[in-house]
Amino acid sequence: MSRRLLACVLHLLAASVAAASAPAAHGATAGTWNLGEQRAVRQAAVMHNLDDAAFHGERPVSGRQLPEALAAFAQRLGVAPVSAPPSTVSALTFDRLLVAQLGAGDVAASVQHEAWRAGLDPPPSFGTEVVARFLGLRENHPFPQEELERYPTEAVTRAQAAHSFAVALQLGAGGAQWARDTFARFTLPRYSAAQKRVLRLAVAKIGMPYIWGGETDGAGSWFGGQEHGGYDCSGFVWRVFKRSGFSWGRQIRGRTAASQAGEIRSSARVALADVRAGDLVFFGPGRFWQKVTERRITHEGIALSKDFMIHASAQGVYVSPLFEESRAKRFSWARRVL
């Protein structure tokens, strides 16, 4: 199977699992939002009901539950299990262990080192979260179920663990190779002082939840109120460039992706081949030559290099390749701010 075909297959698998995990429009709770995935991991004998014969997705993973789940998953992969503590762990620790169990720990370490080498002062979890979220191991609770979101430092729940294991079961051993092939191109340029200041703030937000209208780490926002800390795509850009107080943010006036994309002359639009670190990159059905509308420009991020961006989307704040075919097809143009 070619690498392109493998990537397409894995994308479809991850998307199908993620779709199955989406909360119901009404009645979803912290323990019931992904009953299909809970059933899948039970059937795979990776996770089990508790002593009262109920799954209890709302409870934290504790005791021997995580070591036993990782050992069962490792057996399915035909590899040795990684060592895990027999205690409650944060989502960050859980991601690190599952990425390692998938065989992608070296990819995470390489990404972490490259961000450090480039002077971005990445948090210790950066490499792991880049890989985990690229593979779709985290979940998103769309509006109006955002109260179900949890921060990366909070204890991972059994429902969250079920989602991650369900995705990992679909990816299998191919997930690590997909990540390895993609992030082999994760080479960051020599940054200017301005680029470094902006991108250090951006990478510090890795793993924060996706929240519609979100623009802060905590609750509270001038943009219609924010009940849970996190970011939407334009709110992430707004936080990095505007709420930070950086002088470069004075050029940005609009709050939505479309308004930020439309604040420059058509002649100032930057093509994908010319993107450089710190540029705002815009996506949607809108083409390079077209007039901006809210329907044409639907997403944005911040370029880390000519090949990768950091943005807020279904996996929270995470890193994605700009060269991925599906994303490149939806690229509209970029805007140079720095």
Buried (B, 14 or more C-beta within 10 A) or exposed (E): EEEEEBBBBBBEBBEEBBEBBBBEEEEBBBBBBBBEBBEBBBEBEBBBEEEEEEBBBBBBBBEEBBBBBBBBBBEBBEEEBBEBEEBBBBBBBBBBBBBBBBBBBBBBBBBBEBBBEBBBBBBEBBBBBBBBBBBBBBBBBBEEBBEBBBBBEEBBBBBBBBBBBBBBBBBBEBBBBBBBBBBEEBEBEEBEEBBBBBBBBBBBBBBBBBBBBBBBEEEEBEBEEBBBBBBBBBBBBBBBBBBBEBEBBEBBEBBBBBBBBBBBEEEEBBEBEEBBBBBBBBBBEBEEEBEBBEEBBBBBBBBBBBBBBBBBBBBBBBBBBBEBEEBEEEBBBBBBBB
